[in-house]
Amino acid sequence: MPKPQNQSVSTIRPLDKSGFIPLYYQIQRALMEKIHSGELSTGDPLASEEELARIYQVSRMTARQALHGLKTSGFAVSQKGRGTFVTRPKLEKNIMHLRGFTEDMKHLGMVPSSKLIEQTVIKATAELAEQLKVETGEIVMRLRRLRLADGIPMALEVSHIPLKQFPGLEKINFAKQSLYFVLRETFGVRVAWADEVIEALPATREESDLLTIPKKASILSVSRTIMTTEETPIEVACSRYRGDRYRASIRVPTTTIE
């Protein structure tokens, strides 16, 4: 259940009204401290403009600036008719850098983990065989994992890898191992590039349940085929990222602008 509306101001530190730091920023900083300490969690309501103005003895304009600062920095979101709630800044998925989930989360200073949903050996369909450049019916490992960062579900990933190139791969426990680390260190794979298709899609019922998001909430879907330096496809995969936690980013060279 949501915490009481006054949770965000349960412990009030008096503002320094004679100093050089703007009052709105002092309020914003006080609320940020509560978020970082865990006193306020994602989804908790923040005090309204009127409440903040009354509690801190400031104008509504000052209180509005404090809440606006939280929203522009990604730590709060307003819901029409409901109020303002604590959220977390979206993680940047830089589509110009080919990096696995484990490496991505470590780069962001978060602790990655996985929940193994499925690890089976299947026969390649005609479509999958064409994508992987193998024969129809050839054995392929299907790997489905829920990817978490700091214990929070972030993405649902489905991978297909041809086992002819990687014998014994299906015996490795990928709930604890990084797929790309194993391919690189055990099998000597050197990835050259990937074809990716990025879409905004509504979450399915299963995706909503696993990612703990509302039904039909927006997700960032990234479908990819990864190629080695020998121009050999080694993985066909689809990653579904939480739309409330991710956004795609790209740096465009200026030579493409006329």
Secondary structure, DSSP 4 states (H G I P E B T S, - for coil): -PPPGGGGGSSPPPP-TTSSS-HHHHHHHHHHHHHHHTSS-TTPBPPPHHHHHHHHT--HHHHHHHHHHHHHTTSEEEETTTEEEE--PPEEEETTS---HHHHHHHTT--EEEEEEEEEEEEPPHHHHHHHT--TT-EEEEEEEEEEETTEEEEEEEEEEETTTSTTGGGS-TTTS-HHHHHHHTT---EEEEEEEEEEEEPPHHHHHHHT--TT-EEEEEEEEEEETTS-EEEEEEEEEETTTEEEE-PPPGGG--
